């Protein structure tokens, strides 16, 4: 039988980003009907958790949702023979004793309090707190407005990284397939009168490349760099060869830290590395880290450099109108296959005096506006 509380629990979990199917809801209803008379609240919580939770990251969300839906007004002690009700007064002692007798039953043994008895008799799903922002909305949210830690964004980045990895893996498999691209085959053979003389296979153009990610962690890009790192951590194995660095006015390599067993362990190791270098909310001086980057890495025609930065070189120096970091970036472009800059700022702000977008563009870098997480995930998928 369908239970209103179970349906409400499923809806709350969906609002929090947990994948809940109709089958899961039906199974949870069956579990409720099967054990509600035998299980206490904690046992029921564990039973329903085994139905809904399929990822460790969802445990906290389940606990929050369960406590909201299955909130008990007062803890009831089954061995307490007094019936407690704040609305009863001394004028209702006779009625009170009758209720106590009803709860205790005719036996002298303590009454069994079921889960149904512990929960309020009425339940209104509309009274539950709604999670108004859904994943689709978060994907389209301006990335510059995400300026504080949000667990939902972190979970969304993890999911995005899995999707990116799956799409890139499928693309690699198609590259080795023998399937025919019929539209292309017909179009190319029109010069032969429509006869299929030459077949064209449906293979995407993928070349094995070395991808190097440079993540700007200065004060203006701090939170954005966290989401970027989360996505990068999740999809790193889908790249042939990957290296990662972080910079503000210094440079650290984080490639080895990406190989940690868990995301949190990886982030803690990188954060400790930042602390040792004094790279906490620092200001940008891109010339120094770019110089060190060129010195430590050997760029070639198969290297693609991807830089996440707002192009604000606050401490950058100019000589004869030429920005020092732009000159170093030009050398980076010449030595590699391509240099791509992902700029989270709106294009309207690219023409302000403190922006270096035009300097870097003249140096040969490709610059893309990354307004939200959806843009970021699509770009990384196509790399």
C-alpha positions as CSV (number, residue, x, y, z in Angstrom):
1,X,0.0,0.0,0.0
2,X,1.2,3.5,-0.8
3,X,2.3,5.4,2.3
4,X,2.2,9.2,2.2
5,X,5.3,9.5,4.3
6,X,7.3,7.3,2.0
7,X,6.2,9.2,-1.0
8,X,7.1,12.5,0.7
9,X,10.5,11.0,1.6
10,X,11.1,10.1,-2.0
11,X,10.2,13.6,-3.1
12,X,12.5,15.2,-0.5
13,X,15.4,13.0,-1.7
14,X,14.8,13.9,-5.3
15,X,14.9,17.6,-4.4
16,X,18.2,17.0,-2.8
17,X,19.6,15.4,-5.9
18,X,19.3,11.7,-5.0
19,X,18.3,9.4,-7.8
20,X,15.0,7.9,-6.7
21,X,12.9,5.7,-9.0
22,X,9.2,4.6,-8.8
23,X,10.5,1.1,-8.0
24,X,12.5,2.4,-5.1
25,X,9.4,4.1,-3.7
26,X,7.3,1.0,-4.1
27,X,10.0,-1.1,-2.4
28,X,10.2,1.3,0.5
29,X,6.4,1.1,0.9
30,X,6.6,-2.7,1.0
31,X,9.4,-2.5,3.6
32,X,7.3,-0.2,5.7
33,X,4.2,-2.5,5.6
34,X,6.4,-5.5,6.4
35,X,8.3,-4.3,9.4
36,X,6.5,-1.2,10.8
37,X,5.0,-3.3,13.7
38,X,8.3,-4.8,14.7
39,X,10.9,-2.1,14.0
40,X,11.6,1.0,16.0
41,X,12.5,4.3,14.4
42,X,16.3,3.6,14.1
43,X,15.7,0.2,12.7
44,X,13.2,1.5,10.1
45,X,15.7,4.2,9.2
46,X,18.4,1.6,8.5
47,X,16.0,-0.5,6.5
48,X,14.9,2.4,4.3
49,X,18.5,3.6,3.9
50,X,19.3,0.2,2.3
51,X,16.6,0.9,-0.3
52,X,17.3,4.5,-1.2
53,X,21.1,5.1,-0.7
54,X,23.3,3.8,-3.5
55,X,26.2,6.2,-3.0
56,X,28.0,7.1,0.1
57,X,27.6,10.8,-0.7
58,X,23.8,10.4,-0.3
59,X,23.8,9.1,3.3
60,X,23.8,12.6,4.8
61,X,21.0,13.7,2.5
62,X,19.0,10.6,3.4
63,X,19.5,11.2,7.1
64,X,18.3,14.8,6.8
65,X,15.2,13.9,4.7
66,X,14.2,11.0,7.0
67,X,14.4,13.2,10.1
68,X,12.2,15.7,8.4
69,X,9.6,13.3,7.3
70,X,9.6,10.9,10.4
71,X,9.9,13.5,13.1
72,X,8.5,12.4,16.4
73,X,6.9,14.9,18.7
74,X,8.0,13.4,22.0
75,X,10.2,10.4,22.8
76,X,7.9,7.7,24.2
77,X,9.2,5.2,26.8
78,X,7.4,1.9,26.4
79,X,8.1,1.1,30.0
80,X,6.6,4.3,31.3
81,X,3.1,3.5,32.6
82,X,1.9,7.1,32.6
83,X,0.3,8.7,29.7
84,X,1.8,12.1,28.9
85,X,-0.2,14.7,27.1
86,X,0.5,18.4,27.7
87,X,-3.2,19.3,27.0
88,X,-4.6,17.1,29.8
89,X,-5.3,19.0,33.0
90,X,-6.1,17.9,36.6
91,X,-9.8,18.1,35.7
92,X,-9.4,15.2,33.3
93,X,-7.8,12.7,35.6
94,X,-10.6,10.2,35.1
95,X,-10.2,10.4,31.3
96,X,-6.4,10.2,31.8
97,X,-6.6,7.0,33.7
98,X,-8.9,5.5,31.1
99,X,-6.4,6.3,28.3
100,X,-3.5,4.9,30.4
101,X,-5.5,1.7,30.8
102,X,-6.1,1.6,27.1
103,X,-2.4,2.0,26.3
104,X,-1.3,-0.6,28.9
105,X,-3.9,-3.1,27.9
106,X,-5.3,-5.6,30.3
107,X,-2.0,-7.2,31.0
108,X,0.4,-6.1,33.7
109,X,3.3,-6.2,31.1
110,X,4.5,-2.8,29.7
111,X,2.7,-1.8,26.5
112,X,4.5,-2.1,23.2
113,X,4.8,1.3,21.4
114,X,4.8,0.9,17.6
115,X,6.4,3.3,15.1
116,X,2.9,4.5,14.1
117,X,2.2,5.4,17.7
118,X,5.4,7.5,18.0
119,X,4.6,9.6,14.9
120,X,2.0,12.4,14.8
121,X,-1.4,11.1,13.7
122,X,-1.6,13.7,10.9
123,X,1.0,14.3,8.2
124,X,1.0,17.2,5.7
125,X,3.7,16.8,2.9
126,X,3.2,20.5,2.0
127,X,4.6,21.5,5.4
128,X,8.0,20.0,4.6
129,X,10.8,22.4,3.7
130,X,11.3,22.4,-0.1
131,X,14.6,22.5,-1.8
132,X,13.7,25.1,-4.4
133,X,16.9,25.1,-6.5
134,X,17.2,21.9,-8.6
135,X,20.2,20.6,-10.5
136,X,19.1,22.1,-13.8
137,X,18.9,25.5,-12.2
138,X,22.3,25.1,-10.6
139,X,23.8,24.1,-14.0
140,X,22.6,27.4,-15.4
141,X,23.5,29.6,-12.4
142,X,26.2,32.2,-13.0
143,X,29.4,30.7,-11.7
144,X,30.4,34.1,-10.3
145,X,27.4,34.0,-7.9
146,X,28.6,30.8,-6.4
147,X,31.0,32.5,-3.9
148,X,30.7,30.2,-0.9
149,X,30.9,26.5,-0.2
150,X,27.7,24.7,-1.2
151,X,27.4,20.9,-0.8
152,X,24.9,20.7,-3.6
153,X,27.3,22.3,-6.1
154,X,30.0,19.8,-4.9
155,X,27.7,16.9,-5.5
156,X,26.7,18.3,-8.9
157,X,30.3,18.6,-9.9
158,X,30.9,15.0,-9.0
159,X,28.0,14.0,-11.2
160,X,29.2,16.2,-14.0
161,X,32.6,14.6,-13.8
162,X,31.1,11.1,-14.1
163,X,29.1,12.2,-17.2
164,X,32.1,13.8,-18.8
165,X,34.2,10.6,-18.2
166,X,31.5,8.4,-19.7
167,X,31.1,10.6,-22.8
168,X,34.8,10.7,-23.4
169,X,35.1,7.0,-23.0
170,X,32.3,6.3,-25.4
171,X,33.9,8.7,-27.9
172,X,37.2,6.7,-27.7
173,X,35.3,3.5,-28.3
174,X,33.6,4.9,-31.4
175,X,37.1,5.8,-32.7
176,X,38.0,2.1,-32.8
177,X,34.6,1.0,-34.2
178,X,33.9,0.0,-37.8
179,X,30.5,1.6,-38.0
180,X,29.7,3.6,-41.2
181,X,28.8,7.3,-41.2
182,X,26.0,7.0,-43.8
183,X,25.2,10.8,-44.1
184,X,28.8,11.6,-44.7
185,X,29.3,8.6,-47.1
186,X,26.3,9.6,-49.2
187,X,27.4,13.3,-49.3
188,X,30.9,12.5,-50.3
189,X,29.8,10.1,-53.0
190,X,27.5,12.5,-54.8
191,X,30.3,13.2,-57.2
192,X,30.1,9.5,-58.2
193,X,26.5,9.8,-59.2
194,X,25.3,8.6,-55.7
195,X,27.1,5.2,-56.0
196,X,28.8,4.3,-52.7
197,X,32.3,3.8,-54.0
198,X,34.0,4.9,-50.9
199,X,32.7,4.3,-47.3
200,X,33.5,6.7,-44.5
201,X,33.6,5.4,-41.0
202,X,32.0,7.2,-38.0
203,X,35.2,7.9,-36.2
204,X,35.6,11.2,-34.3
205,X,38.8,12.9,-34.8
206,X,40.7,12.2,-31.6
207,X,44.5,12.5,-31.2
208,X,46.3,11.4,-28.1
209,X,47.4,14.5,-26.4
210,X,48.9,15.6,-23.2
211,X,46.6,17.9,-21.3
212,X,48.0,20.3,-18.7
213,X,45.5,22.2,-16.5
214,X,46.5,25.5,-14.8
215,X,44.1,26.5,-12.0
216,X,44.1,30.1,-10.8
217,X,43.5,30.0,-7.0
218,X,43.9,33.7,-6.3
219,X,41.2,35.5,-4.3
220,X,39.0,36.4,-7.2
221,X,38.9,32.7,-8.5
222,X,39.0,30.8,-5.2
223,X,35.6,29.2,-5.2
224,X,35.4,28.7,-8.9
225,X,38.7,26.9,-8.8
226,X,37.2,24.5,-6.2
227,X,34.4,23.4,-8.6
228,X,36.9,23.1,-11.4
229,X,39.1,20.9,-9.4
230,X,36.2,18.7,-8.4
231,X,35.2,18.1,-12.0
232,X,38.8,17.5,-13.0
233,X,39.3,15.0,-10.2
234,X,36.3,12.9,-11.3
235,X,37.1,12.7,-15.0
236,X,40.9,12.6,-15.0
237,X,41.1,9.0,-16.0
238,X,39.3,9.7,-19.3
239,X,42.4,11.7,-20.5
240,X,45.4,9.9,-22.1
241,X,47.8,12.0,-20.1
242,X,47.0,14.7,-17.6
243,X,49.0,17.1,-15.4
244,X,47.7,19.8,-13.1
245,X,49.1,22.9,-11.5
246,X,47.7,25.7,-9.3
247,X,49.0,29.3,-9.2
248,X,48.4,32.8,-7.8
249,X,51.8,34.5,-7.5
250,X,53.5,31.1,-7.0
251,X,53.1,27.8,-8.7
252,X,52.6,24.2,-7.3
253,X,52.1,20.9,-9.1
254,X,49.1,18.9,-8.0
255,X,49.3,16.0,-10.4
256,X,50.2,13.4,-7.7
257,X,47.5,14.6,-5.4
258,X,44.9,14.0,-8.0
259,X,45.7,10.2,-7.7
260,X,44.5,10.0,-4.1
261,X,41.9,7.4,-3.3
262,X,39.1,9.9,-2.3
263,X,38.2,13.4,-3.3
264,X,38.5,14.7,0.3
265,X,41.9,13.2,0.8
266,X,43.1,14.7,-2.5
267,X,41.7,18.2,-1.6
268,X,43.3,18.0,1.9
269,X,46.7,17.2,0.5
270,X,46.5,20.0,-2.0
271,X,45.3,22.4,0.6
272,X,48.2,21.5,2.9
273,X,50.6,22.1,-0.1
274,X,49.1,25.5,-0.5
275,X,49.5,26.3,3.1
276,X,53.2,25.3,3.0
277,X,53.7,27.8,0.1
278,X,51.6,30.5,1.6
279,X,49.1,30.3,-1.3
280,X,45.9,31.2,0.6
281,X,43.7,34.0,-0.9
282,X,46.8,35.5,-2.6
283,X,46.8,38.1,-5.4
284,X,47.8,37.3,-9.0
285,X,51.2,37.9,-10.4
286,X,51.0,35.6,-13.5
287,X,54.5,36.3,-14.8
288,X,56.2,34.5,-12.0
289,X,54.2,31.2,-12.1
290,X,54.2,31.2,-15.9
291,X,58.0,31.5,-15.9
292,X,58.3,28.6,-13.5
293,X,55.8,26.6,-15.5
294,X,57.8,26.9,-18.7
295,X,60.9,25.9,-16.8
296,X,59.4,22.8,-15.2
297,X,57.4,21.5,-18.2
298,X,58.5,20.4,-21.7
299,X,55.8,21.6,-24.1
300,X,55.5,20.1,-27.6
301,X,53.0,19.9,-30.5
302,X,50.9,17.3,-28.6
303,X,50.5,19.4,-25.5
304,X,47.3,21.3,-24.8
305,X,47.4,23.9,-22.0
306,X,44.1,24.7,-20.3
307,X,44.1,27.7,-17.9
308,X,41.2,28.6,-15.7
309,X,41.6,32.3,-14.8
310,X,39.7,35.6,-14.8
311,X,42.7,37.2,-16.6
312,X,43.3,39.7,-13.8
313,X,47.0,40.1,-13.4
314,X,46.8,42.5,-10.5
315,X,50.6,42.7,-9.8
316,X,51.6,42.3,-13.4
317,X,54.2,44.6,-14.9
318,X,54.1,46.4,-18.2
319,X,57.1,47.6,-20.2
320,X,56.4,49.8,-23.3
321,X,52.8,48.9,-23.0
322,X,53.5,45.1,-23.2
323,X,52.4,42.9,-20.3
324,X,55.1,40.7,-19.0
325,X,52.9,37.7,-18.4
326,X,51.5,38.0,-22.0
327,X,55.0,37.7,-23.4
328,X,55.6,34.5,-21.5
329,X,52.2,33.2,-22.5
330,X,53.2,33.9,-26.1
331,X,56.2,31.6,-25.7
332,X,53.8,29.0,-24.2
333,X,51.6,29.2,-27.3
334,X,54.5,28.7,-29.6
335,X,55.8,25.6,-27.8
336,X,52.5,23.8,-27.5
337,X,49.6,22.7,-29.7
338,X,47.2,25.2,-28.2
339,X,46.7,27.3,-25.1
340,X,43.1,27.7,-24.0
341,X,41.9,30.1,-21.3
342,X,38.6,29.5,-19.6
343,X,37.4,32.8,-18.2
344,X,34.5,32.8,-15.7
345,X,33.9,36.5,-16.0
346,X,31.2,37.9,-18.3
347,X,32.5,39.3,-21.6
348,X,31.2,42.7,-20.6
349,X,34.0,42.9,-18.1
350,X,36.7,41.9,-20.5
351,X,37.3,45.4,-21.7
352,X,37.9,47.0,-18.3
353,X,41.4,48.5,-17.7
354,X,42.4,45.7,-15.2
355,X,41.5,42.8,-17.6
356,X,44.3,41.2,-19.6
357,X,42.0,39.4,-22.0
358,X,43.2,41.4,-25.1
359,X,46.8,41.0,-24.1
360,X,46.5,37.2,-23.9
361,X,44.4,37.0,-27.1
362,X,47.1,38.9,-29.0
363,X,49.6,36.4,-27.5
364,X,47.8,33.6,-29.3
365,X,45.6,32.1,-26.6
366,X,42.1,31.0,-27.2
367,X,39.7,32.6,-24.7
368,X,36.3,31.2,-23.9
369,X,33.6,32.6,-21.6
370,X,32.6,30.0,-18.9
371,X,29.5,31.5,-17.4
372,X,28.2,28.4,-15.6
373,X,28.9,24.7,-14.8
374,X,27.1,23.6,-17.9
375,X,29.5,25.5,-20.1
376,X,32.5,24.2,-18.2
377,X,31.4,20.5,-18.4
378,X,30.7,20.8,-22.2
379,X,34.1,22.3,-22.9
380,X,36.0,19.6,-20.9
381,X,33.9,16.9,-22.6
382,X,35.0,18.1,-26.1
383,X,38.8,18.4,-25.2
